Amino acid sequence: MANPLFIISSGRSGSTLLASMLNMHPVFHVPVELIGLYSYLPWRLRFYGDLNKPFNRLLLARDLRLVGQLREFGIDLDAEPLADRIGKGRKDFQGVVGALYDELLKTSGKQRLVDKTPNNGRYAERIARTWPESEIIHLVRDGRDVALSSMSSRRGINFRNTFELGCAWGGGNLRRAAFGMRNRHRYHRLRYEDLVSNPEAELQRLCNFLNVRYDGQMLDYADGDFARRNAARLDYHPNLVRKVMSDNVGKWRKAMPARHRRLYEALSGKALVSFGYDLGPRERASGWWILGFKLAVMTAVRAAARGIRSMRV
């Protein structure tokens, strides 16, 4: 197979929009988010034993059918062909992931798979080692808009507050940018705000980086199967079946309370500036540091609850 293409970003940064656009290109196929391939699989793989044995390969293939959103989106891979493909290739981590990619790609009629999994950003170095010739697209969106979008789309135990999001966005994106500095030949940074304000120019620039011809159908993403499936199954993606919303930027200026904005900028202000985002006016926002302390405690409690739940699953 050709080397896969990766989209990495913070959650709620527009990666599904970009994936919808790429999926309209005749070269690229984006299946679903494949959460777990680069986080859990590397250390779980050894528990399947010797993959030269057909039974062990079949057990692994059956579990790979449940990776990420495959089951949620009704993508029913046949375990036996996947196990056979693993058996014919390398039996290491790259071979197993490559076999899964090949199975997902073969029914699409396209040439290159795109792995669009936002949390892969923390595993950029692992991806680079596994696929030395692959390219990585780093999608960045103003962290304050990311926070607003995330807090409106997550509830209960998975809720993320201003403190948690402020800590994660700055550090995460700066690490991805540092990876890009070390891997300039394979790294392309794209800002969400630029994509929605001038989509054709940004997509042409991206296609030039990927060494493929630009296709105008990418702008018709709202009519594509990928966008429609995501909008239908995930209630936080209704905008995918609409045209590009150029005004879907800077919402934090009106919607984010002053105390939360000051707290967020205290945590990620350096990163915001480094990616070209201006900081808000320094109006009075008394008690923002007290808010930060309260949210830090809430973050710790929720993190503990999520950890307990993951051990029970």
RODO-2510 file (C-alpha; in nm, 4 decimals, decimal comma):
residues 313
     n   res          X          Y          Z
     1     m     0,0000     0,0000     0,0000
     2     a     0,0976     0,3637    -0,0390
     3     n     0,2017     0,5352     0,2802
     4     p    -0,1016     0,6585     0,4741
     5     l    -0,1713     1,0257     0,5272
     6     f    -0,2415     1,1518     0,8804
     7     i    -0,4499     1,4426     1,0083
     8     i    -0,3648     1,5407     1,3662
     9     s    -0,5285     1,8142     1,5712
    10     s    -0,6992     1,8945     1,8962
    11     g    -1,0556     1,7703     1,9098
    12     r    -1,3202     2,0096     1,7699
    13     s    -1,0653     2,1781     1,5421
    14     g    -1,2371     2,1001     1,2134
    15     s    -1,0622     1,7725     1,1312
    16     t    -1,3890     1,6097     1,0220
    17     l    -1,4536     1,9007     0,7856
    18     l    -1,1067     1,8616     0,6345
    19     a    -1,1550     1,4845     0,6133
    20     s    -1,4854     1,5363     0,4322
    21     m    -1,3067     1,7550     0,1775
    22     l    -1,0204     1,5097     0,1269
    23     n    -1,2609     1,2214     0,0903
    24     m    -1,4067     1,3867    -0,2203
    25     h    -1,0666     1,3689    -0,3891
    26     p    -1,0247     1,0678    -0,6229
    27     v    -0,6973     0,9673    -0,4528
    28     f    -0,7865     0,9782    -0,0820
    29     h    -1,0121     0,7587     0,1293
    30     v    -1,1011     0,8513     0,4872
    31     p    -1,2830     0,5681     0,6693
    32     v    -1,3651     0,6673     1,0294
    33     e    -1,1648     0,7662     1,3371
    34     l    -0,9411     0,4711     1,4244
    35     i    -0,8901     0,5468     1,7927
    36     g    -0,6526     0,3093     1,9658
    37     l    -0,4234     0,2041     1,6827
    38     y    -0,1261     0,4068     1,8037
    39     s    -0,2158     0,4275     2,1723
    40     y    -0,3336     0,0822     2,2816
    41     l    -0,2353    -0,1570     2,0040
    42     p     0,1469    -0,1275     2,0369
    43     w     0,1459    -0,2699     2,3887
    44     r    -0,1524    -0,5032     2,3463
    45     l    -0,0128    -0,6692     2,0367
    46     r     0,2205    -0,8950     2,2334
    47     f    -0,0740    -1,0618     2,4107
    48     y    -0,1824    -1,2234     2,0842
    49     g     0,1317    -1,4344     2,0822
    50     d     0,3020    -1,5678     1,7718
    51     l     0,1265    -1,4187     1,4684
    52     n     0,2694    -1,6918     1,2484
    53     k    -0,0079    -1,9076     1,3975
    54     p    -0,3407    -1,8705     1,2115
    55     f    -0,5522    -1,8889     1,5268
    56     n    -0,3677    -1,5972     1,6886
    57     r    -0,4015    -1,3893     1,3723
    58     l    -0,7749    -1,4557     1,3621
    59     l    -0,8183    -1,3463     1,7240
    60     l    -0,6306    -1,0250     1,6462
    61     a    -0,8308    -0,9632     1,3287
    62     r    -1,1590    -1,0038     1,5146
    63     d    -1,0526    -0,7427     1,7670
    64     l    -0,9286    -0,5033     1,4977
    65     r    -1,2805    -0,5027     1,3537
    66     l    -1,3857    -0,3082     1,6643
    67     v    -1,1155    -0,0384     1,6510
    68     g    -1,2312     0,3215     1,6874
    69     q    -1,5611     0,4021     1,5173
    70     l    -1,5748     0,0988     1,2868
    71     r    -1,8595    -0,0665     1,4741
    72     e    -2,0352     0,2651     1,5442
    73     f    -2,0498     0,3409     1,1708
    74     g    -2,1446    -0,0131     1,0708
    75     i    -1,8189    -0,0887     0,8853
    76     d    -1,8171    -0,4668     0,9108
    77     l    -1,4759    -0,5967     0,8102
    78     d    -1,4470    -0,9692     0,7501
    79     a    -1,1993    -1,1090     1,0027
    80     e    -1,0723    -1,3964     0,7879
    81     p    -0,9442    -1,1881     0,4911
    82     l    -0,7879    -0,9460     0,7383
    83     a    -0,6171    -1,2339     0,9206
    84     d    -0,4955    -1,3729     0,5868
    85     r    -0,3550    -1,0343     0,4886
    86     i    -0,1669    -1,0129     0,8200
    87     g    -0,0313    -1,3634     0,7555
    88     k     0,1051    -1,2703     0,4135
    89     g     0,2931    -0,9640     0,5356
    90     r     0,5062    -0,8461     0,8220
    91     k     0,3987    -0,9666     1,1658
    92     d     0,5097    -0,6544     1,3510
    93     f     0,3109    -0,3451     1,4446
    94     q     0,3509    -0,1792     1,1043
    95     g     0,2454    -0,4964     0,9271
    96     v    -0,0691    -0,5332     1,1368
    97     v    -0,1757    -0,1696     1,1001
    98     g    -0,0903    -0,1766     0,7294
    99     a    -0,3079    -0,4847     0,6818
   100     l    -0,6007    -0,3073     0,8465
   101     y    -0,5450     0,0007     0,6314
   102     d    -0,5353    -0,2176     0,3195
   103     e    -0,8630    -0,3866     0,4068
   104     l    -1,0289    -0,0498     0,4619
   105     l    -0,8840     0,0855     0,1391
   106     k    -0,9563    -0,2036    -0,0958
   107     t    -1,3330    -0,1463    -0,1210
   108     s    -1,2986     0,2280    -0,1813
   109     g    -1,1353     0,2098    -0,5224
   110     k    -0,8894     0,4786    -0,4146
   111     q    -0,5145     0,4858    -0,3775
   112     r    -0,4321     0,6266    -0,0366
   113     l    -0,5845     0,5963     0,3090
   114     v    -0,6173     0,8978     0,5390
   115     d    -0,6117     0,8295     0,9127
   116     k    -0,8082     1,1125     1,0698
   117     t    -0,7849     1,0503     1,4438
   118     p    -0,7343     1,3704     1,6475
   119     n    -0,5769     1,2028     1,9505
   120     n    -0,3006     1,0643     1,7267
   121     g    -0,1282     1,4002     1,7736
   122     r     0,0404     1,2781     2,0902
   123     y     0,1782     0,9801     1,8975
   124     a     0,3308     1,1737     1,6065
   125     e     0,6781     1,0340     1,6746
   126     r     0,5441     0,6778     1,6811
   127     i     0,3625     0,7383     1,3529
   128     a     0,6807     0,8835     1,2016
   129     r     0,8812     0,5762     1,3015
   130     t     0,6137     0,3374     1,1771
   131     w     0,5622     0,5151     0,8429
   132     p     0,8885     0,6964     0,7584
   133     e     0,7592     0,8224     0,4221
   134     s     0,4141     0,9395     0,5343
   135     e     0,2948     1,2997     0,5505
   136     i     0,1222     1,4610     0,8472
   137     i    -0,1266     1,7474     0,8309
   138     h    -0,1406     1,9516     1,1496
   139     l    -0,4753     2,1313     1,1715
   140     v    -0,4908     2,4194     1,4199
   141     r    -0,7952     2,6156     1,5362
   142     d    -0,8129     2,9018     1,7865
   143     g    -0,8119     2,7207     2,1192
   144     r    -1,0815     2,9420     2,2679
   145     d    -1,3250     2,8411     1,9938
   146     v    -1,2115     2,4815     2,0399
   147     a    -1,2962     2,5086     2,4096
   148     l    -1,6420     2,6520     2,3440
   149     s    -1,7186     2,3821     2,0896
   150     s    -1,5886     2,1037     2,3123
   151     m    -1,7811     2,2179     2,6195
   152     s    -2,1050     2,2378     2,4197
   153     s    -2,0658     1,8887     2,2699
   154     r    -1,9521     1,6845     2,5733
   155     r    -2,1509     1,6049     2,8841
   156     g    -2,1217     1,3987     3,1987
   157     i    -1,8015     1,2147     3,2751
   158     n    -1,6453     1,3173     2,9417
   159     f    -1,7038     1,6886     2,9952
   160     r    -1,3940     1,9053     2,9554
   161     n    -1,3759     2,2419     3,1322
   162     t    -1,1780     2,5579     3,0585
   163     f    -0,8864     2,4544     3,2796
   164     e    -0,8442     2,1099     3,1257
   165     l    -0,8853     2,2353     2,7702
   166     g    -0,6529     2,5295     2,8285
   167     c    -0,3793     2,3014     2,9586
   168     a    -0,4176     2,0511     2,6751
   169     w    -0,4519     2,2780     2,3708
   170     g    -0,1360     2,4851     2,4129
   171     g     0,1005     2,2057     2,5096
   172     g    -0,0396     1,9633     2,2535
   173     n    -0,0186     2,1988     1,9575
   174     l     0,3261     2,3265     2,0509
   175     r     0,4540     1,9679     2,0607
   176     r     0,3039     1,9027     1,7168
   177     a     0,4654     2,2207     1,5864
   178     a     0,8011     2,1107     1,7323
   179     f     0,7597     1,7783     1,5527
   180     g     0,7000     1,9751     1,2334
   181     m     1,0215     2,1710     1,2817
   182     r     1,2112     1,8421     1,2981
   183     n     1,0237     1,6937     1,0005
   184     r     0,9677     1,9833     0,7629
   185     h     0,9605     1,7641     0,4508
   186     r     0,6575     1,5682     0,5721
   187     y     0,4687     1,8230     0,7828
   188     h     0,2001     2,0659     0,6662
   189     r     0,0273     2,3089     0,9004
   190     l    -0,3188     2,4371     0,8190
   191     r    -0,5261     2,6806     1,0225
   192     y    -0,8998     2,6188     1,0413
   193     e    -0,9682     2,9910     1,0080
   194     d    -0,7772     3,0044     0,6791
   195     l    -0,9516     2,6918     0,5528
   196     v    -1,3036     2,8283     0,6032
   197     s    -1,2219     3,1816     0,4844
   198     n    -1,0498     3,0723     0,1619
   199     p    -1,1080     2,6974     0,1158
   200     e    -1,0086     2,6699    -0,2485
   201     a    -0,6704     2,8372    -0,2009
   202     e    -0,5909     2,6342     0,1128
   203     l    -0,6928     2,3061    -0,0490
   204     q    -0,4803     2,3860    -0,3537
   205     r    -0,1863     2,4547    -0,1241
   206     l    -0,2479     2,1254     0,0536
   207     c    -0,2683     1,9331    -0,2734
   208     n     0,0608     2,0874    -0,3843
   209     f     0,2201     1,9648    -0,0630
   210     l     0,0788     1,6152    -0,1204
   211     n     0,1893     1,6213    -0,4837
   212     v    -0,1588     1,5518    -0,6234
   213     r    -0,3754     1,7528    -0,8583
   214     y    -0,6356     1,9737    -0,6956
   215     d    -0,9940     1,8592    -0,7560
   216     g    -1,2799     2,1082    -0,7327
   217     q    -1,5124     1,8377    -0,5995
   218     m    -1,3431     1,8822    -0,2642
   219     l    -1,5554     2,1947    -0,2177
   220     d    -1,8711     1,9834    -0,2635
   221     y    -1,7953     1,7849     0,0518
   222     a    -2,1458     1,8447     0,1936
   223     d    -2,2864     1,6137    -0,0746
   224     g    -2,0360     1,3385     0,0006
   225     d    -2,1070     1,0151     0,1827
   226     f    -1,8450     1,0779     0,4521
   227     a    -1,9964     1,4122     0,5568
   228     r    -2,3524     1,2802     0,5504
   229     r    -2,2704     0,9713     0,7565
   230     n    -2,0919     1,1757     1,0212
   231     a    -2,3697     1,4353     1,0389
   232     a    -2,6341     1,1627     1,0704
   233     r    -2,4594     0,9534     1,3362
   234     l    -2,2860     1,2192     1,5449
   235     d    -2,5097     1,4968     1,6747
   236     y    -2,2154     1,7369     1,7174
   237     h    -2,1444     1,7430     1,3408
   238     p    -2,4582     1,9035     1,1914
   239     n    -2,2608     2,1641     0,9958
   240     l    -2,0971     1,9027     0,7735
   241     v    -2,3971     1,8985     0,5393
   242     r    -2,3773     2,2753     0,4914
   243     k    -2,1466     2,4829     0,2785
   244     v    -1,8280     2,6205     0,4320
   245     m    -1,9210     2,8532     0,7193
   246     s    -1,6691     3,1344     0,6858
   247     d    -1,8185     3,3128     0,9864
   248     n    -1,7627     3,0171     1,2203
   249     v    -1,4573     3,1835     1,3754
   250     g    -1,3898     3,4097     1,6713
   251     k    -1,7019     3,3046     1,8594
   252     w    -1,5110     3,3281     2,1859
   253     r    -1,5158     3,7100     2,1619
   254     k    -1,8867     3,7154     2,2463
   255     a    -1,9587     3,3733     2,3900
   256     m    -1,6722     3,3129     2,6341
   257     p    -1,7123     3,4790     2,9763
   258     a    -1,4252     3,7109     3,0719
   259     r    -1,3062     3,4985     3,3666
   260     h    -1,2899     3,1852     3,1529
   261     r    -1,1091     3,3689     2,8744
   262     r    -0,8491     3,5097     3,1141
   263     l    -0,7956     3,1648     3,2622
   264     y    -0,7632     3,0043     2,9208
   265     e    -0,5178     3,2666     2,7975
   266     a    -0,3120     3,2316     3,1149
   267     l    -0,2750     2,8614     3,0350
   268     s    -0,2348     2,8734     2,6559
   269     g    -0,1624     3,2370     2,5721
   270     k     0,1914     3,1682     2,4517
   271     a     0,0676     2,9021     2,2129
   272     l    -0,2177     3,1194     2,0861
   273     v     0,0255     3,3955     1,9928
   274     s     0,2697     3,1527     1,8312
   275     f    -0,0024     3,0284     1,5974
   276     g    -0,1061     3,3803     1,5013
   277     y    -0,4066     3,4358     1,7283
   278     d    -0,4466     3,7655     1,9132
   279     l    -0,5247     3,7755     2,2829
   280     g    -0,8406     3,9428     2,4007
   281     p    -0,8580     4,2816     2,5732
   282     r    -0,7377     4,2884     2,9327
   283     e    -1,0629     4,3981     3,0930
   284     r    -1,1276     4,3246     3,4587
   285     a    -1,2000     3,9595     3,5262
   286     s    -1,1734     3,9315     3,9025
   287     g    -1,1512     3,5844     4,0474
   288     w    -1,0308     3,4089     3,7343
   289     w    -0,7532     3,2373     3,9313
   290     i    -1,0078     3,1148     4,1899
   291     l    -1,2108     2,9766     3,9007
   292     g    -0,8965     2,8026     3,7797
   293     f    -0,8428     2,6361     4,1173
   294     k    -1,2027     2,5092     4,1299
   295     l    -1,1863     2,3758     3,7755
   296     a    -0,8513     2,2096     3,8440
   297     v    -1,0120     2,0148     4,1293
   298     m    -1,3082     1,9204     3,9094
   299     t    -1,0678     1,8090     3,6366
   300     a    -0,8841     1,5802     3,8785
   301     v    -1,2113     1,4241     3,9985
   302     r    -1,3366     1,3611     3,6459
   303     a    -0,9999     1,2210     3,5385
   304     a    -1,0127     0,9757     3,8294
   305     a    -1,3691     0,8774     3,7382
   306     r    -1,2727     0,8208     3,3753
   307     g    -0,9789     0,6082     3,4883
   308     i    -1,2014     0,3927     3,7103
   309     r    -1,4523     0,3486     3,4301
   310     s    -1,1819     0,2463     3,1810
   311     m    -1,0593    -0,0241     3,4214
   312     r    -1,4098    -0,1682     3,4444
   313     v    -1,4558    -0,1929     3,0681
***
